[in-house]
Amino acid sequence: MAGGGREVAIDLEFLRGRQNETVVKELCVVKSNAAETFRFKNKELHNLLTEAVAGFAHLYAHGL
């Protein structure tokens, strides 16, 4: 999902853990003509999100 300069939206579904940490359960990355949904363990979030939005200049997140 690369695309220098275009915009992308990110939608998160998450829970709060015992220590009030954010536990992301589902992430959807949406651009003008496609969407990808991922379900995963919280430790996978950083790597997955970094790869999914590489090359986009503007990111919008929903659910934070």
LUMLUMDREN-2810 file (N, C-alpha, C; in Angstrom, 1 decimal):
<atoms>
<atom><aa>M</aa><ch>A</ch><at>N</at><xx>0.8</xx><yy>-1.2</yy><zz>0.0</zz></atom>
<atom><aa>M</aa><ch>A</ch><at>CA</at><xx>0.0</xx><yy>0.0</yy><zz>0.0</zz></atom>
<atom><aa>M</aa><ch>A</ch><at>C</at><xx>0.9</xx><yy>1.2</yy><zz>0.0</zz></atom>
<atom><aa>A</aa><ch>A</ch><at>N</at><xx>1.8</xx><yy>1.4</yy><zz>-0.9</zz></atom>
<atom><aa>A</aa><ch>A</ch><at>CA</at><xx>2.6</xx><yy>2.6</yy><zz>-1.0</zz></atom>
<atom><aa>A</aa><ch>A</ch><at>C</at><xx>1.9</xx><yy>3.6</yy><zz>-1.8</zz></atom>
<atom><aa>G</aa><ch>A</ch><at>N</at><xx>2.2</xx><yy>4.9</yy><zz>-1.6</zz></atom>
<atom><aa>G</aa><ch>A</ch><at>CA</at><xx>1.5</xx><yy>5.9</yy><zz>-2.4</zz></atom>
<atom><aa>G</aa><ch>A</ch><at>C</at><xx>1.9</xx><yy>7.3</yy><zz>-2.0</zz></atom>
<atom><aa>G</aa><ch>A</ch><at>N</at><xx>3.1</xx><yy>7.8</yy><zz>-2.3</zz></atom>
<atom><aa>G</aa><ch>A</ch><at>CA</at><xx>3.6</xx><yy>9.0</yy><zz>-1.9</zz></atom>
<atom><aa>G</aa><ch>A</ch><at>C</at><xx>2.7</xx><yy>10.2</yy><zz>-2.1</zz></atom>
<atom><aa>G</aa><ch>A</ch><at>N</at><xx>2.4</xx><yy>10.9</yy><zz>-1.1</zz></atom>
<atom><aa>G</aa><ch>A</ch><at>CA</at><xx>1.6</xx><yy>12.1</yy><zz>-1.2</zz></atom>
<atom><aa>G</aa><ch>A</ch><at>C</at><xx>0.1</xx><yy>11.9</yy><zz>-1.0</zz></atom>
<atom><aa>R</aa><ch>A</ch><at>N</at><xx>-0.4</xx><yy>10.7</yy><zz>-1.2</zz></atom>
<atom><aa>R</aa><ch>A</ch><at>CA</at><xx>-1.9</xx><yy>10.5</yy><zz>-1.1</zz></atom>
<atom><aa>R</aa><ch>A</ch><at>C</at><xx>-2.2</xx><yy>10.4</yy><zz>0.4</zz></atom>
<atom><aa>E</aa><ch>A</ch><at>N</at><xx>-3.5</xx><yy>10.3</yy><zz>0.6</zz></atom>
<atom><aa>E</aa><ch>A</ch><at>CA</at><xx>-4.0</xx><yy>10.2</yy><zz>2.0</zz></atom>
<atom><aa>E</aa><ch>A</ch><at>C</at><xx>-4.5</xx><yy>8.8</yy><zz>2.3</zz></atom>
<atom><aa>V</aa><ch>A</ch><at>N</at><xx>-4.4</xx><yy>8.5</yy><zz>3.6</zz></atom>
<atom><aa>V</aa><ch>A</ch><at>CA</at><xx>-4.8</xx><yy>7.1</yy><zz>4.1</zz></atom>
<atom><aa>V</aa><ch>A</ch><at>C</at><xx>-5.5</xx><yy>7.3</yy><zz>5.4</zz></atom>
<atom><aa>A</aa><ch>A</ch><at>N</at><xx>-6.5</xx><yy>6.5</yy><zz>5.7</zz></atom>
<atom><aa>A</aa><ch>A</ch><at>CA</at><xx>-7.2</xx><yy>6.6</yy><zz>7.0</zz></atom>
<atom><aa>A</aa><ch>A</ch><at>C</at><xx>-7.0</xx><yy>5.2</yy><zz>7.7</zz></atom>
<atom><aa>I</aa><ch>A</ch><at>N</at><xx>-6.9</xx><yy>5.3</yy><zz>9.0</zz></atom>
<atom><aa>I</aa><ch>A</ch><at>CA</at><xx>-6.7</xx><yy>4.1</yy><zz>9.8</zz></atom>
<atom><aa>I</aa><ch>A</ch><at>C</at><xx>-7.8</xx><yy>4.0</yy><zz>10.9</zz></atom>
<atom><aa>D</aa><ch>A</ch><at>N</at><xx>-8.4</xx><yy>2.9</yy><zz>10.9</zz></atom>
<atom><aa>D</aa><ch>A</ch><at>CA</at><xx>-9.5</xx><yy>2.7</yy><zz>11.9</zz></atom>
<atom><aa>D</aa><ch>A</ch><at>C</at><xx>-9.0</xx><yy>1.5</yy><zz>12.8</zz></atom>
<atom><aa>L</aa><ch>A</ch><at>N</at><xx>-9.1</xx><yy>1.8</yy><zz>14.1</zz></atom>
<atom><aa>L</aa><ch>A</ch><at>CA</at><xx>-8.6</xx><yy>0.8</yy><zz>15.1</zz></atom>
<atom><aa>L</aa><ch>A</ch><at>C</at><xx>-9.8</xx><yy>0.3</yy><zz>16.0</zz></atom>
<atom><aa>E</aa><ch>A</ch><at>N</at><xx>-9.8</xx><yy>-1.0</yy><zz>16.3</zz></atom>
<atom><aa>E</aa><ch>A</ch><at>CA</at><xx>-10.6</xx><yy>-1.6</yy><zz>17.3</zz></atom>
<atom><aa>E</aa><ch>A</ch><at>C</at><xx>-9.7</xx><yy>-2.0</yy><zz>18.4</zz></atom>
<atom><aa>F</aa><ch>A</ch><at>N</at><xx>-10.0</xx><yy>-1.6</yy><zz>19.7</zz></atom>
<atom><aa>F</aa><ch>A</ch><at>CA</at><xx>-9.0</xx><yy>-1.9</yy><zz>20.7</zz></atom>
<atom><aa>F</aa><ch>A</ch><at>C</at><xx>-9.7</xx><yy>-2.0</yy><zz>22.1</zz></atom>
<atom><aa>L</aa><ch>A</ch><at>N</at><xx>-9.1</xx><yy>-2.7</yy><zz>23.0</zz></atom>
<atom><aa>L</aa><ch>A</ch><at>CA</at><xx>-9.5</xx><yy>-2.8</yy><zz>24.4</zz></atom>
<atom><aa>L</aa><ch>A</ch><at>C</at><xx>-8.5</xx><yy>-2.2</yy><zz>25.3</zz></atom>
<atom><aa>R</aa><ch>A</ch><at>N</at><xx>-8.8</xx><yy>-2.0</yy><zz>26.6</zz></atom>
<atom><aa>R</aa><ch>A</ch><at>CA</at><xx>-7.9</xx><yy>-1.5</yy><zz>27.6</zz></atom>
<atom><aa>R</aa><ch>A</ch><at>C</at><xx>-7.5</xx><yy>-2.7</yy><zz>28.4</zz></atom>
<atom><aa>G</aa><ch>A</ch><at>N</at><xx>-6.2</xx><yy>-2.9</yy><zz>28.6</zz></atom>
<atom><aa>G</aa><ch>A</ch><at>CA</at><xx>-5.7</xx><yy>-4.0</yy><zz>29.4</zz></atom>
<atom><aa>G</aa><ch>A</ch><at>C</at><xx>-5.7</xx><yy>-3.7</yy><zz>30.9</zz></atom>
<atom><aa>R</aa><ch>A</ch><at>N</at><xx>-5.2</xx><yy>-4.7</yy><zz>31.7</zz></atom>
<atom><aa>R</aa><ch>A</ch><at>CA</at><xx>-5.2</xx><yy>-4.5</yy><zz>33.2</zz></atom>
<atom><aa>R</aa><ch>A</ch><at>C</at><xx>-4.4</xx><yy>-3.4</yy><zz>33.7</zz></atom>
<atom><aa>Q</aa><ch>A</ch><at>N</at><xx>-3.4</xx><yy>-3.0</yy><zz>33.0</zz></atom>
<atom><aa>Q</aa><ch>A</ch><at>CA</at><xx>-2.5</xx><yy>-1.9</yy><zz>33.4</zz></atom>
<atom><aa>Q</aa><ch>A</ch><at>C</at><xx>-2.9</xx><yy>-0.6</yy><zz>32.6</zz></atom>
<atom><aa>N</aa><ch>A</ch><at>N</at><xx>-4.1</xx><yy>-0.6</yy><zz>32.0</zz></atom>
<atom><aa>N</aa><ch>A</ch><at>CA</at><xx>-4.6</xx><yy>0.5</yy><zz>31.2</zz></atom>
<atom><aa>N</aa><ch>A</ch><at>C</at><xx>-3.9</xx><yy>0.6</yy><zz>29.8</zz></atom>
<atom><aa>E</aa><ch>A</ch><at>N</at><xx>-3.2</xx><yy>-0.4</yy><zz>29.4</zz></atom>
<atom><aa>E</aa><ch>A</ch><at>CA</at><xx>-2.5</xx><yy>-0.4</yy><zz>28.1</zz></atom>
<atom><aa>E</aa><ch>A</ch><at>C</at><xx>-3.5</xx><yy>-0.6</yy><zz>27.0</zz></atom>
<atom><aa>T</aa><ch>A</ch><at>N</at><xx>-3.2</xx><yy>-0.1</yy><zz>25.8</zz></atom>
<atom><aa>T</aa><ch>A</ch><at>CA</at><xx>-4.1</xx><yy>-0.3</yy><zz>24.7</zz></atom>
<atom><aa>T</aa><ch>A</ch><at>C</at><xx>-3.7</xx><yy>-1.6</yy><zz>24.0</zz></atom>
<atom><aa>V</aa><ch>A</ch><at>N</at><xx>-4.8</xx><yy>-2.4</yy><zz>23.8</zz></atom>
<atom><aa>V</aa><ch>A</ch><at>CA</at><xx>-4.6</xx><yy>-3.7</yy><zz>23.2</zz></atom>
<atom><aa>V</aa><ch>A</ch><at>C</at><xx>-5.4</xx><yy>-3.7</yy><zz>21.9</zz></atom>
<atom><aa>V</aa><ch>A</ch><at>N</at><xx>-4.7</xx><yy>-3.5</yy><zz>20.8</zz></atom>
<atom><aa>V</aa><ch>A</ch><at>CA</at><xx>-5.3</xx><yy>-3.4</yy><zz>19.5</zz></atom>
<atom><aa>V</aa><ch>A</ch><at>C</at><xx>-5.7</xx><yy>-4.8</yy><zz>19.0</zz></atom>
<atom><aa>K</aa><ch>A</ch><at>N</at><xx>-7.0</xx><yy>-5.0</yy><zz>18.6</zz></atom>
<atom><aa>K</aa><ch>A</ch><at>CA</at><xx>-7.5</xx><yy>-6.3</yy><zz>18.1</zz></atom>
<atom><aa>K</aa><ch>A</ch><at>C</at><xx>-7.6</xx><yy>-6.3</yy><zz>16.6</zz></atom>
<atom><aa>E</aa><ch>A</ch><at>N</at><xx>-8.0</xx><yy>-5.1</yy><zz>16.0</zz></atom>
<atom><aa>E</aa><ch>A</ch><at>CA</at><xx>-8.2</xx><yy>-5.1</yy><zz>14.6</zz></atom>
<atom><aa>E</aa><ch>A</ch><at>C</at><xx>-7.8</xx><yy>-3.7</yy><zz>14.1</zz></atom>
<atom><aa>L</aa><ch>A</ch><at>N</at><xx>-7.3</xx><yy>-3.7</yy><zz>12.9</zz></atom>
<atom><aa>L</aa><ch>A</ch><at>CA</at><xx>-6.8</xx><yy>-2.4</yy><zz>12.3</zz></atom>
<atom><aa>L</aa><ch>A</ch><at>C</at><xx>-7.2</xx><yy>-2.5</yy><zz>10.8</zz></atom>
<atom><aa>C</aa><ch>A</ch><at>N</at><xx>-7.8</xx><yy>-1.4</yy><zz>10.3</zz></atom>
<atom><aa>C</aa><ch>A</ch><at>CA</at><xx>-8.2</xx><yy>-1.3</yy><zz>8.9</zz></atom>
<atom><aa>C</aa><ch>A</ch><at>C</at><xx>-7.5</xx><yy>-0.1</yy><zz>8.3</zz></atom>
<atom><aa>V</aa><ch>A</ch><at>N</at><xx>-6.8</xx><yy>-0.3</yy><zz>7.2</zz></atom>
<atom><aa>V</aa><ch>A</ch><at>CA</at><xx>-6.1</xx><yy>0.8</yy><zz>6.5</zz></atom>
<atom><aa>V</aa><ch>A</ch><at>C</at><xx>-6.9</xx><yy>1.0</yy><zz>5.2</zz></atom>
<atom><aa>V</aa><ch>A</ch><at>N</at><xx>-7.4</xx><yy>2.3</yy><zz>5.0</zz></atom>
<atom><aa>V</aa><ch>A</ch><at>CA</at><xx>-8.2</xx><yy>2.6</yy><zz>3.9</zz></atom>
<atom><aa>V</aa><ch>A</ch><at>C</at><xx>-7.6</xx><yy>3.7</yy><zz>3.0</zz></atom>
<atom><aa>K</aa><ch>A</ch><at>N</at><xx>-7.5</xx><yy>3.5</yy><zz>1.7</zz></atom>
<atom><aa>K</aa><ch>A</ch><at>CA</at><xx>-7.1</xx><yy>4.5</yy><zz>0.8</zz></atom>
<atom><aa>K</aa><ch>A</ch><at>C</at><xx>-8.3</xx><yy>4.7</yy><zz>-0.2</zz></atom>
<atom><aa>S</aa><ch>A</ch><at>N</at><xx>-8.1</xx><yy>5.5</yy><zz>-1.2</zz></atom>
<atom><aa>S</aa><ch>A</ch><at>CA</at><xx>-9.2</xx><yy>5.9</yy><zz>-2.1</zz></atom>
<atom><aa>S</aa><ch>A</ch><at>C</at><xx>-9.9</xx><yy>4.7</yy><zz>-2.8</zz></atom>
<atom><aa>N</aa><ch>A</ch><at>N</at><xx>-9.1</xx><yy>3.7</yy><zz>-3.1</zz></atom>
<atom><aa>N</aa><ch>A</ch><at>CA</at><xx>-9.6</xx><yy>2.6</yy><zz>-3.9</zz></atom>
<atom><aa>N</aa><ch>A</ch><at>C</at><xx>-9.5</xx><yy>1.2</yy><zz>-3.3</zz></atom>
<atom><aa>A</aa><ch>A</ch><at>N</at><xx>-9.0</xx><yy>1.1</yy><zz>-2.1</zz></atom>
<atom><aa>A</aa><ch>A</ch><at>CA</at><xx>-8.8</xx><yy>-0.2</yy><zz>-1.4</zz></atom>
<atom><aa>A</aa><ch>A</ch><at>C</at><xx>-8.8</xx><yy>-0.1</yy><zz>0.1</zz></atom>
<atom><aa>A</aa><ch>A</ch><at>N</at><xx>-9.1</xx><yy>-1.2</yy><zz>0.7</zz></atom>
<atom><aa>A</aa><ch>A</ch><at>CA</at><xx>-9.0</xx><yy>-1.3</yy><zz>2.2</zz></atom>
<atom><aa>A</aa><ch>A</ch><at>C</at><xx>-8.4</xx><yy>-2.6</yy><zz>2.6</zz></atom>
<atom><aa>E</aa><ch>A</ch><at>N</at><xx>-7.6</xx><yy>-2.6</yy><zz>3.6</zz></atom>
<atom><aa>E</aa><ch>A</ch><at>CA</at><xx>-7.0</xx><yy>-3.9</yy><zz>4.2</zz></atom>
<atom><aa>E</aa><ch>A</ch><at>C</at><xx>-7.4</xx><yy>-3.9</yy><zz>5.6</zz></atom>
<atom><aa>T</aa><ch>A</ch><at>N</at><xx>-7.9</xx><yy>-5.1</yy><zz>6.1</zz></atom>
<atom><aa>T</aa><ch>A</ch><at>CA</at><xx>-8.2</xx><yy>-5.3</yy><zz>7.5</zz></atom>
<atom><aa>T</aa><ch>A</ch><at>C</at><xx>-7.2</xx><yy>-6.3</yy><zz>8.1</zz></atom>
<atom><aa>F</aa><ch>A</ch><at>N</at><xx>-6.7</xx><yy>-6.1</yy><zz>9.3</zz></atom>
<atom><aa>F</aa><ch>A</ch><at>CA</at><xx>-5.8</xx><yy>-7.0</yy><zz>9.9</zz></atom>
<atom><aa>F</aa><ch>A</ch><at>C</at><xx>-6.3</xx><yy>-7.3</yy><zz>11.3</zz></atom>
<atom><aa>R</aa><ch>A</ch><at>N</at><xx>-6.2</xx><yy>-8.5</yy><zz>11.8</zz></atom>
<atom><aa>R</aa><ch>A</ch><at>CA</at><xx>-6.5</xx><yy>-8.9</yy><zz>13.1</zz></atom>
<atom><aa>R</aa><ch>A</ch><at>C</at><xx>-5.3</xx><yy>-9.5</yy><zz>13.7</zz></atom>
<atom><aa>F</aa><ch>A</ch><at>N</at><xx>-4.8</xx><yy>-9.1</yy><zz>14.9</zz></atom>
<atom><aa>F</aa><ch>A</ch><at>CA</at><xx>-3.5</xx><yy>-9.6</yy><zz>15.3</zz></atom>
<atom><aa>F</aa><ch>A</ch><at>C</at><xx>-3.3</xx><yy>-9.4</yy><zz>16.8</zz></atom>
<atom><aa>K</aa><ch>A</ch><at>N</at><xx>-2.2</xx><yy>-9.9</yy><zz>17.3</zz></atom>
<atom><aa>K</aa><ch>A</ch><at>CA</at><xx>-1.8</xx><yy>-9.6</yy><zz>18.7</zz></atom>
<atom><aa>K</aa><ch>A</ch><at>C</at><xx>-1.2</xx><yy>-8.2</yy><zz>18.8</zz></atom>
<atom><aa>N</aa><ch>A</ch><at>N</at><xx>-1.3</xx><yy>-7.6</yy><zz>19.9</zz></atom>
<atom><aa>N</aa><ch>A</ch><at>CA</at><xx>-0.8</xx><yy>-6.2</yy><zz>20.1</zz></atom>
<atom><aa>N</aa><ch>A</ch><at>C</at><xx>0.7</xx><yy>-6.0</yy><zz>19.7</zz></atom>
<atom><aa>K</aa><ch>A</ch><at>N</at><xx>1.5</xx><yy>-7.0</yy><zz>20.0</zz></atom>
<atom><aa>K</aa><ch>A</ch><at>CA</at><xx>3.0</xx><yy>-6.8</yy><zz>19.7</zz></atom>
<atom><aa>K</aa><ch>A</ch><at>C</at><xx>3.2</xx><yy>-6.7</yy><zz>18.2</zz></atom>
<atom><aa>E</aa><ch>A</ch><at>N</at><xx>2.3</xx><yy>-7.1</yy><zz>17.3</zz></atom>
<atom><aa>E</aa><ch>A</ch><at>CA</at><xx>2.5</xx><yy>-7.0</yy><zz>15.9</zz></atom>
<atom><aa>E</aa><ch>A</ch><at>C</at><xx>2.1</xx><yy>-5.6</yy><zz>15.3</zz></atom>
<atom><aa>L</aa><ch>A</ch><at>N</at><xx>1.5</xx><yy>-4.8</yy><zz>16.1</zz></atom>
<atom><aa>L</aa><ch>A</ch><at>CA</at><xx>1.0</xx><yy>-3.5</yy><zz>15.6</zz></atom>
<atom><aa>L</aa><ch>A</ch><at>C</at><xx>2.0</xx><yy>-2.6</yy><zz>15.0</zz></atom>
<atom><aa>H</aa><ch>A</ch><at>N</at><xx>3.1</xx><yy>-2.4</yy><zz>15.6</zz></atom>
<atom><aa>H</aa><ch>A</ch><at>CA</at><xx>4.1</xx><yy>-1.4</yy><zz>15.1</zz></atom>
<atom><aa>H</aa><ch>A</ch><at>C</at><xx>4.6</xx><yy>-1.9</yy><zz>13.7</zz></atom>
<atom><aa>N</aa><ch>A</ch><at>N</at><xx>5.1</xx><yy>-3.1</yy><zz>13.6</zz></atom>
<atom><aa>N</aa><ch>A</ch><at>CA</at><xx>5.6</xx><yy>-3.6</yy><zz>12.3</zz></atom>
<atom><aa>N</aa><ch>A</ch><at>C</at><xx>4.5</xx><yy>-3.5</yy><zz>11.2</zz></atom>
<atom><aa>L</aa><ch>A</ch><at>N</at><xx>3.3</xx><yy>-4.0</yy><zz>11.5</zz></atom>
<atom><aa>L</aa><ch>A</ch><at>CA</at><xx>2.3</xx><yy>-4.0</yy><zz>10.5</zz></atom>
<atom><aa>L</aa><ch>A</ch><at>C</at><xx>1.9</xx><yy>-2.6</yy><zz>10.1</zz></atom>
<atom><aa>L</aa><ch>A</ch><at>N</at><xx>1.7</xx><yy>-1.7</yy><zz>11.0</zz></atom>
<atom><aa>L</aa><ch>A</ch><at>CA</at><xx>1.3</xx><yy>-0.4</yy><zz>10.7</zz></atom>
<atom><aa>L</aa><ch>A</ch><at>C</at><xx>2.3</xx><yy>0.4</yy><zz>9.9</zz></atom>
<atom><aa>T</aa><ch>A</ch><at>N</at><xx>3.6</xx><yy>0.2</yy><zz>10.3</zz></atom>
<atom><aa>T</aa><ch>A</ch><at>CA</at><xx>4.7</xx><yy>0.8</yy><zz>9.5</zz></atom>
<atom><aa>T</aa><ch>A</ch><at>C</at><xx>4.7</xx><yy>0.4</yy><zz>8.1</zz></atom>
<atom><aa>E</aa><ch>A</ch><at>N</at><xx>4.6</xx><yy>-0.9</yy><zz>7.9</zz></atom>
<atom><aa>E</aa><ch>A</ch><at>CA</at><xx>4.6</xx><yy>-1.4</yy><zz>6.5</zz></atom>
<atom><aa>E</aa><ch>A</ch><at>C</at><xx>3.3</xx><yy>-1.0</yy><zz>5.7</zz></atom>
<atom><aa>A</aa><ch>A</ch><at>N</at><xx>2.2</xx><yy>-1.0</yy><zz>6.3</zz></atom>
<atom><aa>A</aa><ch>A</ch><at>CA</at><xx>0.9</xx><yy>-0.7</yy><zz>5.6</zz></atom>
<atom><aa>A</aa><ch>A</ch><at>C</at><xx>0.8</xx><yy>0.8</yy><zz>5.2</zz></atom>
<atom><aa>V</aa><ch>A</ch><at>N</at><xx>1.4</xx><yy>1.7</yy><zz>5.9</zz></atom>
<atom><aa>V</aa><ch>A</ch><at>CA</at><xx>1.3</xx><yy>3.1</yy><zz>5.5</zz></atom>
<atom><aa>V</aa><ch>A</ch><at>C</at><xx>2.6</xx><yy>3.7</yy><zz>5.0</zz></atom>
<atom><aa>A</aa><ch>A</ch><at>N</at><xx>3.6</xx><yy>2.9</yy><zz>4.7</zz></atom>
<atom><aa>A</aa><ch>A</ch><at>CA</at><xx>4.8</xx><yy>3.4</yy><zz>4.1</zz></atom>
<atom><aa>A</aa><ch>A</ch><at>C</at><xx>4.5</xx><yy>4.2</yy><zz>2.8</zz></atom>
<atom><aa>G</aa><ch>A</ch><at>N</at><xx>5.1</xx><yy>5.4</yy><zz>2.7</zz></atom>
<atom><aa>G</aa><ch>A</ch><at>CA</at><xx>4.9</xx><yy>6.2</yy><zz>1.5</zz></atom>
<atom><aa>G</aa><ch>A</ch><at>C</at><xx>3.8</xx><yy>7.2</yy><zz>1.5</zz></atom>
<atom><aa>F</aa><ch>A</ch><at>N</at><xx>2.9</xx><yy>7.1</yy><zz>2.5</zz></atom>
<atom><aa>F</aa><ch>A</ch><at>CA</at><xx>1.8</xx><yy>8.1</yy><zz>2.6</zz></atom>
<atom><aa>F</aa><ch>A</ch><at>C</at><xx>2.2</xx><yy>9.3</yy><zz>3.4</zz></atom>
<atom><aa>A</aa><ch>A</ch><at>N</at><xx>1.9</xx><yy>10.5</yy><zz>2.8</zz></atom>
<atom><aa>A</aa><ch>A</ch><at>CA</at><xx>2.3</xx><yy>11.7</yy><zz>3.5</zz></atom>
<atom><aa>A</aa><ch>A</ch><at>C</at><xx>1.3</xx><yy>12.1</yy><zz>4.6</zz></atom>
<atom><aa>H</aa><ch>A</ch><at>N</at><xx>0.0</xx><yy>11.8</yy><zz>4.5</zz></atom>
<atom><aa>H</aa><ch>A</ch><at>CA</at><xx>-1.0</xx><yy>12.2</yy><zz>5.4</zz></atom>
<atom><aa>H</aa><ch>A</ch><at>C</at><xx>-1.7</xx><yy>11.0</yy><zz>6.0</zz></atom>
<atom><aa>L</aa><ch>A</ch><at>N</at><xx>-1.7</xx><yy>10.8</yy><zz>7.3</zz></atom>
<atom><aa>L</aa><ch>A</ch><at>CA</at><xx>-2.4</xx><yy>9.7</yy><zz>8.0</zz></atom>
<atom><aa>L</aa><ch>A</ch><at>C</at><xx>-3.5</xx><yy>10.2</yy><zz>8.8</zz></atom>
<atom><aa>Y</aa><ch>A</ch><at>N</at><xx>-4.6</xx><yy>9.6</yy><zz>8.8</zz></atom>
<atom><aa>Y</aa><ch>A</ch><at>CA</at><xx>-5.7</xx><yy>10.0</yy><zz>9.7</zz></atom>
<atom><aa>Y</aa><ch>A</ch><at>C</at><xx>-6.1</xx><yy>8.7</yy><zz>10.5</zz></atom>
<atom><aa>A</aa><ch>A</ch><at>N</at><xx>-6.2</xx><yy>8.8</yy><zz>11.8</zz></atom>
<atom><aa>A</aa><ch>A</ch><at>CA</at><xx>-6.5</xx><yy>7.7</yy><zz>12.6</zz></atom>
<atom><aa>A</aa><ch>A</ch><at>C</at><xx>-7.9</xx><yy>7.9</yy><zz>13.3</zz></atom>
<atom><aa>H</aa><ch>A</ch><at>N</at><xx>-8.7</xx><yy>6.9</yy><zz>13.4</zz></atom>
<atom><aa>H</aa><ch>A</ch><at>CA</at><xx>-10.0</xx><yy>6.9</yy><zz>14.0</zz></atom>
<atom><aa>H</aa><ch>A</ch><at>C</at><xx>-10.0</xx><yy>5.8</yy><zz>15.1</zz></atom>
<atom><aa>G</aa><ch>A</ch><at>N</at><xx>-10.5</xx><yy>6.1</yy><zz>16.2</zz></atom>
<atom><aa>G</aa><ch>A</ch><at>CA</at><xx>-10.7</xx><yy>5.1</yy><zz>17.3</zz></atom>
<atom><aa>G</aa><ch>A</ch><at>C</at><xx>-9.6</xx><yy>5.3</yy><zz>18.4</zz></atom>
<atom><aa>L</aa><ch>A</ch><at>N</at><xx>-8.8</xx><yy>6.3</yy><zz>18.3</zz></atom>
<atom><aa>L</aa><ch>A</ch><at>CA</at><xx>-7.8</xx><yy>6.6</yy><zz>19.3</zz></atom>
<atom><aa>L</aa><ch>A</ch><at>C</at><xx>-8.4</xx><yy>7.3</yy><zz>20.5</zz></atom>
</atoms>
